[in-house]
Amino acid sequence: MIDMQIEWLRAFVLLKEKMNFSEAAEEMFISQSSFSKYIKALENSLNVPLIDRSRRTLTFTEKGESVFSYASTILETYDKMLDSVKEAPDQNQPVRISVDSAANAFHTIRSILSYFDQHPQEELVLQDYDMVTALKAFDAGELDLILGHSNIFNPHRRYNELRLTEEELFYVGNPDTMAAFTGSAAAPVSLLQVVSDRLILHQNMYNEIIRLLDLSGIRTDTIRPIVTTTSRDVLKAYLQSGSARSILTRSEFQDLSPSSDLVRVSMTEKPVLTLGILYKKSSLTTAAKDLLKYLKSLDG
């Protein structure tokens, strides 16, 4: 009899989809070493190698390809079974939303507050979580919606998603330190060059930047240390003095530098952050559905 755990299958399917151990482990909120043990345990339970470890790049054996196909079907059926036995959500419970405090989210937050002003019979609970914490709470059933940078944290459409706005990320600093990247003779700058610089990031953007680097194939353990701060004044002081540079969205740049005392430069990859709302259609309350319809109507 084969002794197997559903999480071993989930780990293997994630690895096949992401083709990256660290990304797949992070998706399951476990360490990479624990994730590797899941994969090895699955191989031991089946008594077949699923990964070809003789190659330098991640390659799956013929048996591994077959197991992936079956495991995907098993997980889809298993998740549907769990959804079918869950109790119907309490339609009278408040709509629980985690909101991103980035500058490009404030317009949507105002729209959410406006909706609840128009529907005083509905109750709203807002939480200011970073995206990693929000996703843990979301999977635990403690949140109904997440407002945040959805393309970074939902690249494989694990969750349902309402996309709102898309913004390019820019390399930002004072005019003197950015002189090599501005003007007619400026050299293009890549994301790899930028993250090799001495950077300062606002704390609410740290996880987004790290995840973006992972998705871009840039090993985050090889870049120079990143300074983070929760103070916008400290961030601006570093940039104005030339002590460091940063990575900011267009709206964050405009909010931080209304007098144009800082300079922004596009990167060759033109990385973007998509602001969106993540949700699970199977567990939405009527109030949460109505809010999504309202936000979608504003979007066009």
C-alpha positions as CSV (number, residue, x, y, z in Angstrom):
1,M,0.0,0.0,0.0
2,I,1.4,3.4,-1.0
3,D,1.5,5.9,1.9
4,M,1.1,9.4,0.4
5,Q,0.2,12.8,1.6
6,I,-1.8,15.3,-0.4
7,E,0.7,18.1,0.3
8,W,3.4,16.0,-1.4
9,L,1.4,16.0,-4.5
10,R,0.7,19.7,-4.2
11,A,4.4,20.4,-3.8
12,F,5.2,18.4,-6.9
13,V,2.6,20.1,-9.0
14,L,3.8,23.5,-7.9
15,L,7.4,22.6,-8.7
16,K,6.4,21.5,-12.2
17,E,4.4,24.7,-12.8
18,K,7.0,27.1,-11.4
19,M,10.2,25.2,-12.4
20,N,11.8,26.8,-9.3
21,F,12.2,25.2,-5.9
22,S,12.3,28.5,-3.9
23,E,9.2,30.0,-5.6
24,A,7.3,26.8,-5.1
25,A,8.3,26.6,-1.5
26,E,7.3,30.2,-0.9
27,E,3.9,29.5,-2.5
28,M,3.3,26.8,0.2
29,F,4.8,29.1,2.9
30,I,7.4,26.5,3.9
31,S,11.2,26.5,3.8
32,Q,13.0,25.2,0.7
33,S,14.5,22.3,2.7
34,S,11.1,21.2,3.9
35,F,9.8,21.5,0.3
36,S,12.6,19.3,-1.0
37,K,11.7,16.7,1.7
38,Y,8.1,16.7,0.3
39,I,9.4,15.9,-3.2
40,K,11.8,13.2,-1.9
41,A,9.0,11.7,0.2
42,L,6.7,11.5,-2.8
43,E,9.5,9.8,-4.8
44,N,10.1,7.3,-2.0
45,S,6.4,6.6,-1.7
46,L,6.1,5.8,-5.4
47,N,9.5,4.2,-5.5
48,V,10.4,6.0,-8.7
49,P,12.6,9.1,-9.5
50,L,10.5,12.0,-10.6
51,I,13.3,14.5,-11.2
52,D,16.4,13.8,-13.3
53,R,19.2,14.8,-10.9
54,S,21.9,14.0,-13.4
55,R,21.2,17.3,-15.2
56,R,22.2,20.8,-14.0
57,T,18.8,22.3,-14.9
58,L,15.5,21.2,-13.4
59,T,14.3,18.3,-15.6
60,F,11.5,15.8,-14.9
61,T,11.7,12.1,-15.8
62,E,9.1,10.4,-18.0
63,K,7.5,9.0,-14.8
64,G,7.6,12.5,-13.3
65,E,5.7,13.9,-16.3
66,S,3.1,11.2,-15.9
67,V,2.7,11.8,-12.2
68,F,2.2,15.5,-12.8
69,S,-0.7,14.8,-15.1
70,Y,-2.4,12.5,-12.6
71,A,-1.5,14.7,-9.6
72,S,-3.1,17.8,-11.2
73,T,-6.3,15.9,-11.7
74,I,-6.2,14.5,-8.1
75,L,-5.7,17.9,-6.6
76,E,-8.4,19.5,-8.7
77,T,-10.9,16.8,-7.5
78,Y,-9.6,17.0,-3.9
79,D,-10.1,20.8,-3.8
80,K,-13.6,20.5,-5.3
81,M,-14.5,18.0,-2.6
82,L,-13.3,20.3,0.1
83,D,-15.3,23.1,-1.4
84,S,-18.4,20.9,-1.6
85,V,-18.4,20.1,2.2
86,K,-17.6,23.6,3.4
87,E,-20.4,25.3,5.2
88,A,-22.0,28.1,3.2
89,P,-20.4,31.5,4.3
90,D,-22.4,33.6,6.7
91,Q,-24.0,36.2,4.5
92,N,-24.2,38.6,7.5
93,Q,-20.6,38.6,8.3
94,P,-18.5,41.7,7.5
95,V,-16.5,42.0,4.3
96,R,-12.9,41.4,5.4
97,I,-10.4,43.1,3.1
98,S,-6.6,43.4,3.3
99,V,-5.5,46.6,1.6
100,D,-2.1,47.5,0.2
101,S,-0.8,50.9,1.5
102,A,1.1,51.6,-1.7
103,A,0.2,55.0,-3.3
104,N,-1.5,53.4,-6.3
105,A,-4.0,51.6,-4.0
106,F,-5.5,54.8,-2.4
107,H,-7.9,55.5,-5.2
108,T,-9.4,52.0,-4.9
109,I,-9.5,52.2,-1.1
110,R,-11.5,55.4,-1.5
111,S,-13.9,53.7,-3.8
112,I,-14.3,50.8,-1.4
113,L,-15.1,53.3,1.5
114,S,-17.5,55.1,-0.8
115,Y,-19.4,51.8,-1.6
116,F,-19.9,51.1,2.1
117,D,-21.0,54.7,2.7
118,Q,-23.7,54.0,0.2
119,H,-24.6,50.6,1.8
120,P,-24.6,51.4,5.5
121,Q,-26.3,48.0,6.2
122,E,-23.1,46.2,5.2
123,E,-20.1,46.1,7.5
124,L,-16.5,46.5,6.4
125,V,-13.3,45.3,8.1
126,L,-10.0,46.7,6.6
127,Q,-6.6,45.2,7.5
128,D,-3.3,46.7,6.5
129,Y,-1.3,43.5,5.9
130,D,1.7,43.0,3.7
131,M,0.9,40.6,0.8
132,V,2.7,37.5,2.3
133,T,0.7,37.9,5.6
134,A,-2.5,38.6,3.7
135,L,-2.2,35.4,1.6
136,K,-1.7,33.3,4.7
137,A,-4.8,34.9,6.3
138,F,-6.7,34.5,3.0
139,D,-5.9,30.8,2.7
140,A,-6.9,30.3,6.4
141,G,-10.3,31.8,5.6
142,E,-9.7,35.0,7.6
143,L,-10.1,37.3,4.6
144,D,-12.6,37.7,1.8
145,L,-10.6,39.9,-0.5
146,I,-7.0,41.1,-1.0
147,L,-6.2,44.4,-2.6
148,G,-2.6,44.3,-3.7
149,H,-0.1,43.7,-6.5
150,S,-1.8,40.6,-8.0
151,N,0.5,39.8,-10.9
152,I,3.4,39.3,-8.5
153,F,1.6,37.1,-6.0
154,N,-0.8,35.3,-8.4
155,P,1.3,34.7,-11.5
156,H,-0.3,31.3,-12.2
157,R,-3.8,32.4,-11.5
158,R,-4.1,30.3,-8.3
159,Y,-6.8,32.8,-7.2
160,N,-9.6,34.6,-9.0
161,E,-8.6,38.1,-9.8
162,L,-10.1,41.5,-10.7
163,R,-7.4,43.5,-12.3
164,L,-7.6,47.3,-11.7
165,T,-4.5,49.2,-12.9
166,E,-1.0,48.4,-14.2
167,E,2.0,50.6,-13.5
168,E,5.6,50.4,-14.7
169,L,8.4,50.3,-12.1
170,F,11.2,52.9,-12.4
171,Y,14.7,53.3,-11.2
172,V,14.7,56.5,-9.1
173,G,17.4,58.8,-7.7
174,N,18.6,62.4,-7.7
175,P,19.7,64.0,-10.9
176,D,23.5,63.7,-10.2
177,T,23.5,60.0,-9.4
178,M,21.2,59.2,-12.4
179,A,23.1,61.3,-14.9
180,A,24.6,58.2,-16.6
181,F,21.0,57.0,-17.4
182,T,19.5,60.3,-18.6
183,G,20.1,62.4,-21.7
184,S,20.6,61.6,-25.4
185,A,23.7,59.5,-24.8
186,A,22.3,57.5,-21.9
187,A,23.0,53.8,-21.6
188,P,20.0,51.6,-21.0
189,V,19.7,50.1,-17.5
190,S,18.6,46.5,-16.7
191,L,16.8,45.2,-13.7
192,L,19.9,43.2,-12.8
193,Q,22.0,46.3,-12.8
194,V,19.5,48.2,-10.7
195,V,19.3,45.5,-8.0
196,S,23.1,45.3,-7.9
197,D,23.0,49.0,-6.7
198,R,22.7,50.3,-3.2
199,L,18.9,50.5,-2.9
200,I,16.4,51.8,-0.4
201,L,12.9,50.5,-0.6
202,H,9.8,51.4,1.3
203,Q,8.9,48.4,3.6
204,N,5.5,47.8,1.9
205,M,7.3,47.2,-1.4
206,Y,10.0,44.9,-0.2
207,N,8.1,41.6,-0.7
208,E,6.9,42.7,-4.1
209,I,10.4,43.5,-5.3
210,I,11.9,40.3,-4.0
211,R,9.1,38.3,-5.6
212,L,9.6,40.2,-8.9
213,L,13.3,39.3,-8.9
214,D,12.5,35.7,-8.3
215,L,10.0,35.7,-11.2
216,S,12.6,37.4,-13.4
217,G,15.2,34.6,-12.6
218,I,17.4,36.9,-10.5
219,R,18.8,35.2,-7.4
220,T,18.0,37.5,-4.5
221,D,20.8,36.0,-2.4
222,T,23.4,37.4,-4.8
223,I,22.3,41.0,-4.8
224,R,23.7,43.7,-2.5
225,P,21.8,44.3,0.8
226,I,18.5,46.2,0.4
227,V,17.8,49.0,2.9
228,T,14.2,49.2,3.9
229,T,12.3,51.9,5.8
230,T,8.7,52.6,6.9
231,S,9.3,56.4,6.7
232,R,8.6,58.2,3.4
233,D,10.7,61.1,4.7
234,V,13.7,58.8,5.3
235,L,13.2,57.3,1.8
236,K,13.2,60.8,0.2
237,A,16.2,62.0,2.2
238,Y,18.3,59.0,1.0
239,L,17.3,59.7,-2.6
240,Q,17.8,63.4,-2.5
241,S,21.3,63.1,-0.9
242,G,22.4,60.5,-3.4
243,S,23.1,57.9,-0.6
244,A,20.9,55.3,-2.4
245,R,18.5,54.9,-5.2
246,S,15.1,53.1,-5.3
247,I,12.5,51.2,-7.4
248,L,9.1,52.9,-7.4
249,T,5.9,52.8,-9.4
250,R,4.9,55.9,-11.4
251,S,2.3,57.0,-8.8
252,E,4.7,56.5,-5.9
253,F,7.3,58.5,-7.7
254,Q,4.9,61.4,-8.3
255,D,3.7,61.3,-4.7
256,L,7.3,61.3,-3.4
257,S,8.6,63.9,-5.8
258,P,5.8,66.4,-6.7
259,S,8.4,69.2,-7.3
260,S,10.4,67.0,-9.7
261,D,13.5,67.0,-7.6
262,L,14.1,63.4,-8.3
263,V,14.7,61.5,-11.6
264,R,13.1,58.3,-12.8
265,V,14.5,56.0,-15.5
266,S,12.8,53.1,-17.3
267,M,14.4,49.7,-17.2
268,T,15.0,47.6,-20.3
269,E,12.6,44.9,-19.1
270,K,9.9,47.4,-18.2
271,P,8.7,45.5,-15.1
272,V,5.2,46.3,-14.0
273,L,3.0,45.9,-11.0
274,T,-0.7,45.2,-11.5
275,L,-3.0,46.4,-8.8
276,G,-5.8,44.0,-8.4
277,I,-8.2,42.3,-6.0
278,L,-7.8,38.6,-5.3
279,Y,-10.8,36.5,-4.2
280,K,-12.1,32.9,-4.2
281,K,-15.3,32.7,-6.1
282,S,-16.4,29.6,-4.2
283,S,-16.4,31.3,-0.8
284,L,-17.6,34.9,-1.6
285,T,-20.4,36.3,0.4
286,T,-23.1,38.2,-1.3
287,A,-21.8,41.5,0.1
288,A,-18.3,40.8,-1.3
289,K,-19.7,39.9,-4.7
290,D,-21.7,43.1,-4.8
291,L,-18.6,45.1,-3.9
292,L,-16.6,43.5,-6.7
293,K,-19.4,44.3,-9.2
294,Y,-19.3,47.9,-8.1
295,L,-15.5,48.1,-8.5
296,K,-15.7,46.5,-11.9
297,S,-18.3,49.0,-13.0
298,L,-16.0,51.8,-12.1
299,D,-13.2,50.3,-14.1
300,G,-15.3,50.5,-17.2
